[in-house]
Amino acid sequence: MAETRVCVGVIGGSFGVRGEVRLKSFCAEPDSIADYGPLFTEDGKRSFAVTLTRAVKGGFAARLTGIATKEQADGLKGVRLFADRAALPALPDDEFYHADLIGIEVLDTGGKVLGRVRAVHDHGAGDLLEIHGPGLSATVLLPFTAACVPTVDLAAGRLIADPPEGLFP
């Protein structure tokens, strides 16, 4: 998958018997998922224009181009959908797309390399950066807060971390 794409939703399977899908949006404004099209599968081999038909519990019922039957919709269950990064709105200086943080180098306030961001997790209480690097036998989860990560420099491909005592060896 091209690194210029961001995951914006996932297909939950069919909705009804006429080819609609149940779509869960990961967008800040959930219904804006249809504005970022076409949306691509993770491997980039398929793309879909999305038309939201109505809100349903946990997301939306939607029509995807090329999907006309319940069986086709069922076959897409679990497929994550990606939008071109350029189609997404610009963010304020203190906000970041998770995809922009993956792979970025993590340094401590003294300039020592702690590792690289492997993933960003959101379990509801705030984002956690999963960091893996030299000298780490397992990944470390660093809270993505202003106190623990005072500087993010996407242009330089790094962030400065001030982790709690004992988090890193």
C-alpha angles and dihedrals in degrees: 000000000000113000088228092076129087127203107245103167151343134236113240096194133267126340112204125333103288102077101273118140132214106240127195113201123212092191123118087237099039097204092054089077088091091057096063098061153181091059120203136211115245093262090048093232095117132040133188137195106222127218116183110217101182144334115266133178108295096007141333141315106234144176119229122198112257095020111108107147138057089240092055090048092048089052089061096056110135095013111142117220124218132198127205108264090230090060093059122090121260114259131223116263094263097050129077139185110243089233090061091058098050110105095011116140117249119214129179121234090269093056097255113144110244096178140268133297107258098177144348117231128196114191094167101269095076139301122298123201114220106215127191126177151121115334093015116118090190136014119277123222111220120189109243096226132130089252095053097034108031096165133040115179107181092174090059092039096237145097130205116229130197098190124191114268113280097015093110124039 
